Amino acid sequence: MSIDAARKFLIVSSLLMTGGQLMFLLMAPAFGYPLIYPKNLQILQIVSPVFLGYLGSASHFIFQTPAPEVPVQNQFLGMLVKGPLAIYFFVVVGMLTAYGYTNRVAAAIGEGISSEDLATALSLALGVLTVTTGVISSYLFVPPKPASG
């Protein structure tokens, strides 16, 4: 994977993850999903800052001309850019599905996944993402060097 392809992938996936999570978590209670207000907003407070940070770095980066050179071992870049995002996506979809199923109207009371356990699972998934993608993002979206003088 090239540096520009990695940058594009991180930008597109961050936009999709941010938009998807915002839409789902804001609208889910209105459509009967068992994560009610304000629990849905608390989950958003956990998951949003990471992706907003990636997008903020990318937004700042695009105004640099020319883009700084980034030495990288390209054969591993793709795995470490795509892999953690895939893990995060599948954990989020899996946990939101399990939470919704175990807390459905027909479920036994008290046996569903708690919103606190959902938050913990999403935090763990974010941890995997942050420890890899956060480091990669800091190299791909290098901030401009301050003017000397």
Secondary structure by P-SEA (a helix, b strand, c coil): ccaaaaaaaaaaaaaaaaaaaaaaaaccccccccccaaaaaaaaaaccaaaaaaaaaaaaaaaccccccccccccaaaaaacaaaaaaaaaaaaaaaaaaaaacccccccccccaaaaaaaaaaaaaaaaacaaaaaaaaacccccccc
